[in-house]
Amino acid sequence: MALWIFILCLGAFLVWTVFNGFFMPRLPDSPSVDGSPLLSVMVPMRNEERNVKALIASLKRSTYPNCEFIILNDQSTDRTQELLESQTAGDSRFTLLQGAELSDGWVGKVHACHQLQRAATGEYLLFVDADISFSADAFGQSLALLQKKKAQALSGFPAFEVAPFLSKLLVPMQHFVVFFHLPLPLANYALFPAATAAHGAWMLFERTAYDAIGGHLSVRNSLVEDVHISREIKKAGYRMLLANVTKSVSSKMYETNPEVWEGFLKNSYTGIGRSPIMALGLTVFYTIFYIAPLFIAVTGIFTWNWLFFIPYILTCLQQFYIMIRTRQNPALAFLMPLQAGAMIAVLLHAMKKAWSKQAYSWKGRNYS
């Protein structure tokens, strides 16, 4: 009886995930933008020499006719500036800025975005990360969806390239958390601030709404500024839209396992409001429902009981559905127990660092 109840719970999780997914709109295939408003595309870059060429190539391929590209070199110590100058030479759409020293009380990326928006003149502001690539129509598609849904802000999680092994475990969990834990009907059709998610790699704002909340100044000390600025949008009575942008936007976030670990370490515990109760609750929940099924399946091998395989199959099917929806490698769904275990491990490590007052490190800067 206990096994059947367990199976029913996992089946319900699968059904909920599929249902919830209907409330995340995709970018339109053929964008139709009302008018041709000026779009300011802004990119903060700190030690991004490996990404400069691909990013500039993506920007130059854009088919949206009315763009300005503003890139800020945020105190880089590598060849970022040299490559930016060579790759943008002769193209009047590009403006290169030199970032100021980080001010007290600011997180580095937020400080860079704040400087970028002061140089922007567009009716719409799009903040993108340096490690993404996107289709030629991505700007127009995003603007068209924003206008169609009558929203004032839009964000989306890219399709992720997952080269290092640890990224194959942790990176897919970003989409999983959104499709499973975030009530997308509330996120996209209500002004409930807590029901909000965003990804800083692709953040589009109507300028008037962005200015009304004080822009990035309102989240200057946040390590998860994308989520917090989205909440500020909703608090001000504006509509925030979370869209499936994976067919047009992709990201290569990390190249090494240590980068993966440090990247998730700074966001995981902070992302749940540094709540030890929620951290422990998630640990128990994922251990029971997403790690234990692997051990139950192994038990089924030795006892020749096929029912013991069903929990593992259901957890993999849930992740498989999300992988298909978000254009990830569906074969990685069979790693779901390991993915859940890695997510809990990084969450507990991040909580331990916070309790012991150790700083999180990212791109040569430390944050408490």
C-alpha positions in Angstrom: 0.0 0.0 0.0 2.8 2.4 0.9 4.5 1.8 -2.5 1.2 2.6 -4.3 0.7 5.8 -2.4 4.3 6.7 -3.3 3.6 6.0 -7.0 0.4 8.0 -7.0 2.3 11.0 -5.5 4.9 10.8 -8.2 2.2 10.4 -10.9 0.5 13.5 -9.6 3.8 15.4 -9.8 4.1 14.4 -13.4 0.5 15.5 -14.2 1.0 18.8 -12.4 4.2 19.5 -14.3 2.5 18.9 -17.7 -0.5 21.0 -16.7 1.7 23.8 -15.3 3.8 23.9 -18.5 0.7 25.0 -20.5 1.0 28.4 -18.8 4.5 29.2 -20.1 4.2 30.8 -23.5 6.7 30.2 -26.2 8.3 32.9 -28.4 6.3 33.3 -31.7 7.7 31.8 -34.8 6.9 34.9 -36.9 7.3 38.0 -34.8 5.0 41.0 -35.4 6.1 44.0 -33.5 3.8 47.0 -33.2 5.8 49.8 -34.7 9.6 49.7 -34.6 10.5 50.9 -31.1 14.2 51.4 -30.3 15.6 48.5 -28.4 18.7 49.0 -26.2 20.5 45.7 -25.8 23.0 45.8 -22.9 25.7 43.4 -22.0 27.9 43.4 -18.8 31.2 41.7 -19.4 33.9 40.8 -16.9 36.7 38.6 -18.0 34.7 37.2 -20.9 37.4 36.9 -23.6 36.2 33.4 -24.5 32.7 34.7 -25.2 33.3 38.0 -27.0 33.4 36.7 -30.6 30.3 34.5 -30.4 28.3 37.2 -28.6 29.2 40.0 -31.1 28.4 37.6 -34.0 24.9 37.0 -32.5 24.3 40.7 -32.1 25.3 41.5 -35.6 23.0 38.8 -37.0 19.9 40.3 -35.4 17.1 41.0 -37.9 15.4 43.5 -35.6 15.8 46.9 -37.4 16.0 49.4 -34.6 18.7 48.4 -32.1 21.6 49.9 -30.1 24.1 47.6 -28.5 25.8 48.8 -25.3 28.6 46.7 -23.8 30.3 47.5 -20.5 33.8 46.1 -19.8 33.5 45.6 -16.0 37.1 45.9 -14.8 38.3 42.9 -16.9 41.9 41.8 -16.6 42.0 39.6 -19.7 41.7 40.4 -23.4 38.0 41.3 -23.2 38.5 45.0 -24.2 40.9 44.2 -27.0 38.5 41.7 -28.5 35.5 44.0 -28.1 37.3 46.8 -30.0 38.4 44.6 -32.9 35.0 42.8 -33.2 32.8 45.9 -33.1 35.1 48.2 -35.2 33.1 50.1 -37.9 29.7 49.2 -36.6 27.9 52.3 -35.3 25.3 50.3 -33.4 27.9 49.4 -30.8 28.9 51.6 -27.8 31.7 50.3 -25.5 31.8 51.5 -21.9 34.4 51.2 -19.2 32.9 50.1 -15.9 33.6 52.2 -12.7 35.0 50.7 -9.5 32.4 48.7 -7.6 30.6 50.9 -5.1 30.0 49.8 -1.6 26.7 47.9 -1.1 26.5 46.8 -4.7 26.8 43.4 -6.4 29.1 43.5 -9.4 26.7 42.5 -12.1 23.9 44.7 -10.8 26.4 47.7 -10.6 27.3 47.0 -14.3 23.7 46.8 -15.4 23.0 50.1 -13.6 25.7 51.8 -15.5 24.5 50.3 -18.8 21.0 51.6 -18.5 22.2 55.1 -17.9 23.7 55.1 -21.4 20.6 53.5 -23.0 18.1 55.6 -25.0 15.6 52.8 -26.1 11.9 52.5 -25.3 12.7 48.9 -24.4 15.7 47.6 -22.4 17.1 44.1 -22.9 19.8 42.9 -20.5 21.7 39.8 -21.8 24.6 37.8 -20.4 27.9 37.5 -22.3 27.7 33.7 -22.5 24.6 33.4 -24.6 23.9 33.1 -28.3 20.5 33.7 -29.9 18.7 33.5 -33.2 18.5 36.4 -35.6 14.8 36.8 -34.7 15.1 36.6 -31.0 14.8 40.3 -30.3 11.7 40.7 -32.4 10.2 37.5 -31.0 10.6 38.7 -27.4 9.2 42.2 -28.2 6.3 40.7 -30.0 5.4 38.4 -27.2 5.7 41.2 -24.6 3.3 43.3 -26.6 0.9 40.5 -27.3 0.6 39.6 -23.6 0.4 43.3 -22.6 3.3 42.8 -20.2 5.9 45.3 -19.1 8.8 42.8 -18.5 9.8 39.4 -19.9 12.4 36.9 -19.0 13.2 33.4 -19.9 15.6 30.5 -19.1 17.8 29.7 -22.1 18.6 26.3 -23.5 21.8 25.3 -21.7 24.9 23.7 -23.1 26.2 21.3 -20.5 29.8 20.2 -21.2 31.2 19.6 -17.7 29.7 16.6 -15.9 28.6 18.6 -12.9 26.6 20.9 -15.3 24.8 17.9 -16.6 23.5 17.4 -13.1 22.9 20.9 -11.8 22.0 23.0 -14.9 18.9 21.0 -15.9 17.5 21.5 -12.4 16.9 25.2 -13.2 14.2 24.4 -15.7 12.9 21.6 -13.4 12.4 23.9 -10.5 10.5 26.4 -12.7 8.2 23.8 -14.3 7.5 21.9 -11.1 7.7 24.3 -8.1 6.6 27.7 -9.7 2.9 28.0 -10.1 3.0 29.4 -13.7 -0.6 30.6 -13.8 0.2 32.9 -10.9 3.6 33.8 -12.2 2.3 34.9 -15.6 -1.3 35.9 -15.0 -1.3 37.5 -11.5 0.5 40.3 -9.7 1.6 38.0 -6.9 5.3 38.9 -6.3 6.3 35.6 -4.6 5.2 33.7 -7.7 8.0 35.0 -9.8 11.1 33.6 -11.5 13.5 35.1 -14.0 16.9 34.5 -15.6 19.4 37.3 -15.8 20.7 36.1 -19.2 17.5 37.4 -20.9 15.7 40.3 -19.2 13.5 42.6 -21.3 11.8 45.7 -19.8 9.5 48.4 -21.0 11.6 51.5 -20.1 8.8 53.3 -18.3 8.2 50.3 -16.0 11.9 49.8 -15.4 12.4 53.5 -14.4 9.3 53.5 -12.2 10.7 50.8 -9.9 14.2 52.5 -9.8 15.8 50.0 -12.1 18.7 48.0 -10.8 19.2 50.5 -8.0 16.3 48.8 -6.3 18.1 45.5 -6.1 21.7 46.8 -5.8 22.8 44.3 -3.1 21.1 41.2 -4.4 22.9 38.1 -5.6 19.7 37.0 -7.3 18.8 40.3 -8.8 16.9 38.8 -11.7 14.2 37.4 -9.4 14.2 40.4 -7.1 13.8 43.0 -9.9 10.9 40.9 -11.3 9.2 41.0 -7.9 9.7 44.8 -7.8 8.0 44.9 -11.2 5.0 43.1 -9.8 4.9 45.1 -6.6 4.6 48.2 -8.7 1.5 46.8 -10.4 3.2 45.8 -13.7 3.0 42.5 -15.4 6.0 40.2 -15.5 6.1 37.4 -18.1 8.2 34.2 -17.8 8.5 32.8 -21.3 10.0 29.7 -22.9 12.8 31.2 -25.0 14.8 28.1 -25.5 14.1 27.8 -29.2 15.9 31.1 -29.8 18.2 31.6 -26.9 21.0 29.3 -25.6 23.7 29.7 -23.0 27.0 28.1 -22.3 27.2 29.1 -18.6 30.2 27.1 -17.4 33.2 25.4 -18.9 34.6 23.6 -15.8 33.2 21.7 -12.9 34.5 24.3 -10.3 32.7 27.1 -12.2 29.5 25.1 -12.1 29.8 24.6 -8.3 30.7 28.2 -7.5 28.0 29.5 -9.8 25.2 27.5 -8.1 26.7 28.0 -4.7 26.1 31.8 -4.8 22.5 31.5 -6.0 21.0 28.3 -4.4 20.6 29.3 -0.7 20.1 33.0 -1.5 17.4 32.0 -4.0 15.2 30.6 -1.3 15.6 33.6 0.9 18.3 32.0 3.0 15.7 30.0 4.9 17.1 27.0 6.7 13.6 25.6 7.1 13.0 25.7 3.4 16.5 24.2 2.7 15.9 21.3 5.1 12.4 20.8 3.7 13.7 20.6 0.2 16.4 18.2 1.3 13.8 15.9 2.8 11.4 16.2 -0.1 14.0 15.5 -2.9 15.6 12.7 -0.9 12.3 10.9 -0.6 10.8 11.5 -4.0 13.8 11.9 -6.3 16.8 10.1 -4.8 15.1 7.2 -3.1 13.4 5.9 -6.3 16.9 4.9 -7.6 17.5 2.7 -4.5 14.0 1.3 -4.8 14.6 0.3 -8.4 17.9 -1.4 -7.4 15.9 -3.3 -4.8 13.5 -4.3 -7.6 16.4 -5.8 -9.5 17.3 -8.2 -6.7 13.7 -9.0 -5.8 12.4 -9.3 -9.4 9.5 -7.0 -8.5 8.7 -4.7 -11.4 6.6 -2.4 -9.3 9.8 -1.2 -7.7 10.9 0.3 -11.0 7.8 2.6 -11.4 8.9 5.4 -9.0 12.2 5.8 -10.9 10.5 5.7 -14.2 8.0 8.4 -13.2 10.7 10.7 -11.9 12.6 10.3 -15.2 9.4 10.9 -17.2 8.8 14.2 -15.3 12.3 15.4 -16.1 12.1 14.0 -19.7 9.0 16.1 -20.4 10.8 19.2 -19.1 13.9 18.4 -21.2 11.8 18.1 -24.3 9.9 21.4 -23.6 13.2 23.2 -23.0 15.3 21.7 -25.8 17.7 19.9 -23.5 19.2 16.5 -24.1 16.4 14.2 -23.0 18.9 11.3 -22.2 20.0 13.3 -19.2 16.6 12.7 -17.6 17.7 9.3 -16.6 20.2 11.0 -14.2 17.4 12.6 -12.2 18.4 11.0 -8.9 21.9 12.2 -9.3 20.6 15.7 -10.4 18.5 15.9 -7.3 21.4 14.8 -5.1 23.7 17.4 -6.6 21.1 20.1 -6.1 20.7 19.2 -2.4 24.5 19.0 -2.0 25.1 22.5 -3.3 22.2 23.9 -1.3 23.4 22.5 2.0 27.0 23.6 1.2 25.7 27.1 0.5 23.7 27.1 3.7 26.8 26.0 5.6 28.8 28.9 4.1 26.1 31.4 5.0 25.9 30.2 8.6 29.7 30.3 9.0 29.8 33.7 7.4 32.0 32.6 4.5 31.9 34.7 1.4 30.6 33.4 -2.0 33.1 34.0 -4.8 32.3 34.8 -8.4 34.5 36.3 -11.1 37.2 37.4 -8.6 34.7 39.1 -6.2 33.5 38.0 -2.8 30.0 38.4 -1.6 28.6 37.7 1.9 
